[in-house]
């Protein structure tokens, strides 16, 4: 259950980060696509933090240093593009 709590905390951190990012850029319109992508990374980092017993910040730094966040970004974007391509065909 601890890992599930960490994933949820990571998703919450991602949501807060997305909202604060848009709030600081007053001229920028809110884009749900970008917000969802931030939530995915937040959930991933939170899950790893819970699994490894790290703080969220330590997990984020560790994952960044080994390239895992970049890898998840690439996988996430590939999936997103395939889903959008299927949606356009309908």
VENBEL-V175052 format. One record per residue. N is the residue number from 1. PHI is phi in whole degrees, -180 to 180 (NA if undefined). Layout:
# VENBEL-V175052
n=N phi=PHI
n=N phi=PHI
This chain:
# VENBEL-V175052
n=1 phi=NA
n=2 phi=-62
n=3 phi=-66
n=4 phi=-61
n=5 phi=-62
n=6 phi=-67
n=7 phi=-63
n=8 phi=-63
n=9 phi=-65
n=10 phi=-64
n=11 phi=-63
n=12 phi=-62
n=13 phi=-63
n=14 phi=-63
n=15 phi=-64
n=16 phi=-63
n=17 phi=-61
n=18 phi=-62
n=19 phi=-65
n=20 phi=-66
n=21 phi=-62
n=22 phi=-73
n=23 phi=-65
n=24 phi=-74
n=25 phi=-105
n=26 phi=-57
n=27 phi=-83
n=28 phi=-89
n=29 phi=-78
n=30 phi=-69
n=31 phi=-118
n=32 phi=-56
n=33 phi=-58
n=34 phi=-67
n=35 phi=-65
n=36 phi=-62
n=37 phi=-65
n=38 phi=-65
n=39 phi=-64
n=40 phi=-62
n=41 phi=-65
n=42 phi=-60
n=43 phi=-65
n=44 phi=-62
n=45 phi=-63
n=46 phi=-63
n=47 phi=-63
n=48 phi=-66
n=49 phi=-59
n=50 phi=-67
n=51 phi=-65
n=52 phi=-89
n=53 phi=77
n=54 phi=-93
n=55 phi=-74
n=56 phi=-60
n=57 phi=-64
n=58 phi=-64
n=59 phi=-63
n=60 phi=-62
n=61 phi=-64
n=62 phi=-64
n=63 phi=-64
n=64 phi=-66
n=65 phi=-67
n=66 phi=-98
n=67 phi=83
n=68 phi=-69
n=69 phi=-67
n=70 phi=-62
n=71 phi=-61
n=72 phi=-64
n=73 phi=-59
n=74 phi=-63
n=75 phi=-63
n=76 phi=-60
n=77 phi=-67
n=78 phi=-64
n=79 phi=-65
n=80 phi=-59
n=81 phi=-65
n=82 phi=-65
n=83 phi=-65
n=84 phi=-67
n=85 phi=-65
n=86 phi=-65
n=87 phi=-65
n=88 phi=-69
n=89 phi=-69
n=90 phi=-74
